[in-house]
Amino acid sequence: MMMIKKQTKCYKLLMGYWFLVPALFLTYTGLTCLKQNISFQELLTTTPTFSVGFLLSCVMLVMGLMLVKIDKRDASRKSLFGKFILFSLIQQLMTFNIVGVILSGLTFYSLSHTSSENESLTLSTKIVMGLILFLSLLMGLISFNVFNK
């Protein structure tokens, strides 16, 4: 019983983080546009940190939506939910999102080791996950170059 509560708490924290941070970033971006009296497009094209932040926010929203849509009935490490959490751990690590890595790791750690069956990923899920990993790798490289200057 304690493991289920811990798993639900970690899952809700991860989901809340993936939806709250993009909302806060977009609010901050909107307020910055109003204060500097420039358009959103101009802010994104002139300031690379806002561009990278916007891309990361969009990926976080997609990850949050995928987390909501995945079946959580059989929440074990070998289930589709467990595979997605492991994928999210790798994706968050590639984008240097330390808080996301910690929350994904805690969620994965709280999953049980036993499973009734080993679920396989569909082709469309594999394509979406591969695309997200590719974009995450690009964003990680871009943010490393932007913030290293």
C-alpha positions as CSV (number, residue, x, y, z in Angstrom):
1,M,0.0,0.0,0.0
2,M,2.8,2.4,0.9
3,M,4.5,1.7,-2.5
4,I,1.3,2.7,-4.4
5,K,1.0,6.0,-2.5
6,K,4.7,6.7,-3.2
7,Q,4.2,5.9,-6.9
8,T,1.1,8.1,-7.2
9,K,2.9,11.0,-5.4
10,C,5.9,10.8,-7.7
11,Y,3.7,10.5,-10.8
12,K,1.7,13.5,-9.8
13,L,4.8,15.5,-9.0
14,L,6.3,14.7,-12.4
15,M,3.1,15.4,-14.3
16,G,2.6,18.7,-12.4
17,Y,6.2,19.7,-13.1
18,W,5.8,19.0,-16.9
19,F,2.7,21.2,-17.1
20,L,3.6,23.9,-14.5
21,V,7.0,24.9,-15.8
22,P,6.0,25.5,-19.4
23,A,3.0,27.6,-18.2
24,L,5.3,29.7,-16.0
25,F,7.9,30.1,-18.8
26,L,5.2,31.2,-21.3
27,T,3.8,33.7,-18.7
28,Y,7.3,35.0,-18.1
29,T,7.9,35.3,-21.8
30,G,4.6,37.1,-22.3
31,L,5.4,39.6,-19.6
32,T,8.9,40.1,-21.0
33,C,7.3,40.9,-24.4
34,L,4.9,43.4,-22.8
35,K,7.7,45.1,-20.8
36,Q,10.1,45.4,-23.7
37,N,7.3,46.3,-26.1
38,I,8.4,43.7,-28.7
39,S,6.5,40.8,-30.4
40,F,6.9,37.1,-29.3
41,Q,8.4,36.3,-32.7
42,E,11.0,39.0,-32.3
43,L,11.9,37.9,-28.8
44,L,12.4,34.3,-30.0
45,T,14.6,35.3,-33.0
46,T,16.8,37.8,-31.1
47,T,17.3,36.0,-27.8
48,P,18.6,32.4,-28.1
49,T,17.9,31.6,-24.5
50,F,14.2,32.2,-25.0
51,S,14.3,30.1,-28.1
52,V,15.8,27.1,-26.3
53,G,13.5,27.6,-23.4
54,F,10.5,27.7,-25.6
55,L,11.5,24.5,-27.4
56,L,12.2,22.8,-24.0
57,S,8.8,24.0,-22.8
58,C,7.0,22.5,-25.8
59,V,8.8,19.1,-25.4
60,M,7.8,19.1,-21.7
61,L,4.2,19.7,-22.6
62,V,4.3,16.8,-25.1
63,M,5.9,14.6,-22.5
64,G,3.2,15.6,-20.0
65,L,0.5,14.8,-22.5
66,M,2.0,11.4,-23.3
67,L,2.2,10.7,-19.6
68,V,-1.5,11.5,-19.2
69,K,-2.5,9.2,-22.1
70,I,-0.4,6.2,-21.1
71,D,-2.3,3.3,-19.4
72,K,-1.3,3.2,-15.7
73,R,-3.3,0.2,-14.6
74,D,-0.3,-2.1,-14.7
75,A,2.4,0.2,-13.3
76,S,5.5,-1.9,-13.3
77,R,8.9,-1.4,-14.8
78,K,8.2,-3.8,-17.7
79,S,4.8,-2.3,-18.5
80,L,4.3,0.4,-21.1
81,F,4.1,3.0,-18.3
82,G,7.5,1.8,-16.9
83,K,9.1,1.9,-20.3
84,F,7.8,5.5,-20.9
85,I,9.2,6.6,-17.5
86,L,12.6,5.1,-18.3
87,F,12.4,6.9,-21.7
88,S,11.5,10.2,-20.0
89,L,14.5,9.7,-17.6
90,I,16.8,9.5,-20.6
91,Q,15.1,12.3,-22.4
92,Q,15.3,14.7,-19.4
93,L,19.0,13.8,-19.0
94,M,19.7,14.6,-22.7
95,T,18.1,18.1,-22.2
96,F,20.0,18.7,-18.9
97,N,16.8,19.0,-17.0
98,I,18.0,17.9,-13.6
99,V,14.7,18.3,-11.8
100,G,13.0,16.2,-14.5
101,V,15.7,13.5,-14.2
102,I,15.2,13.4,-10.4
103,L,11.4,13.2,-10.7
104,S,11.5,10.6,-13.5
105,G,14.1,8.6,-11.5
106,L,12.0,8.6,-8.4
107,T,8.9,7.6,-10.3
108,F,10.8,4.7,-12.0
109,Y,12.2,3.7,-8.7
110,S,8.8,3.5,-7.1
111,L,7.5,1.1,-9.8
112,S,7.2,-2.6,-8.9
113,H,9.6,-5.1,-10.4
114,T,6.9,-7.7,-11.2
115,S,4.6,-7.5,-14.2
116,S,1.8,-9.7,-15.5
117,E,3.0,-9.3,-19.1
118,N,5.7,-7.6,-21.0
119,E,4.0,-5.0,-23.2
120,S,5.6,-4.0,-26.5
121,L,5.6,-0.6,-28.0
122,T,3.6,0.2,-31.2
123,L,5.4,1.5,-34.2
124,S,3.8,4.9,-33.9
125,T,4.9,5.2,-30.2
126,K,8.4,4.2,-31.2
127,I,8.5,6.8,-34.0
128,V,7.2,9.6,-31.6
129,M,9.7,8.6,-28.9
130,G,12.6,8.5,-31.4
131,L,11.6,11.9,-32.7
132,I,11.5,13.3,-29.2
133,L,14.9,11.8,-28.4
134,F,16.4,13.3,-31.6
135,L,14.9,16.7,-30.8
136,S,16.2,16.4,-27.2
137,L,19.7,15.6,-28.4
138,L,19.6,18.6,-30.7
139,M,18.2,20.9,-27.9
140,G,20.8,19.6,-25.5
141,L,23.6,20.4,-27.9
142,I,22.1,23.8,-28.7
143,S,21.6,24.8,-25.1
144,F,25.2,23.6,-24.3
145,N,26.5,25.9,-27.0
146,V,24.2,28.8,-26.1
147,F,24.9,28.8,-22.4
148,N,28.6,28.2,-22.8
149,K,29.2,31.5,-24.6
